[in-house]
Amino acid sequence: MSLTSPGLFLSRYLSLRQDHQTRYFAIRTSNYVINIIFTTIRNIVITWLYSLCEYATP
């Protein structure tokens, strides 16, 4: 009992830690992707508005 308990605890702890790292990595990656998408959309909109203003001015 006392021999298997620490091993079981350690394996559970490591699996929980691995799961936490994986979730953190997934959240960080999705935030990174969302940031890139928003930056791209913002740049496109700014360029579009700028071209509209250029076309609007005689």
N, C-alpha and C positions, 0 to 999 in steps of 0.2 A: 504493500500500500504506500509506504513512505518512499519507495524507489520510483514507482510509476507516477506519483503525484507531481513532483517537480518537472518531469519530462512532459507530462500532459499540459501543465500550466505553461511551460516554455513554448510548446508548439502552438497552444492557443494564443499566447501573447504575440508570437511571431506572425501568425496568420492574421490576427487583428491589425497588427502594425502594417503588414503588407497591404491589407485591404484599405487601411487609412491612407497610405502613401499612394495607392492606385487612384483612390477617389480624389485626393488632393491634386494629383497630376492631371486627372481628367478635367477637374474644375479649372485648373490653371490653363490647360490647353484650350478649353472652350472659351474662356475669357479672352485669351490671346487671339483666337480666331474671330470672335465677335468684335474685338477692338480693331482688327485689320479690316473687317467688313465695314464697320462704321466709318473708319478713316477714309476708305475708298469711296463710299457713298458721299461723304462730306466733300471730298475733293472733286468728285464728279459734279455735284450740285453747285459748288463754288465756281467751277469752270463754266458750267452751263449758264449761271447767272451773269458771270463776267462777259460771256459771249453775247448774251441777250442785251446787256447794257451797251456793249460795243456796237451791236446792230441797231439799237434804238437811237444812239446818238448820231446825228447827221454829220 
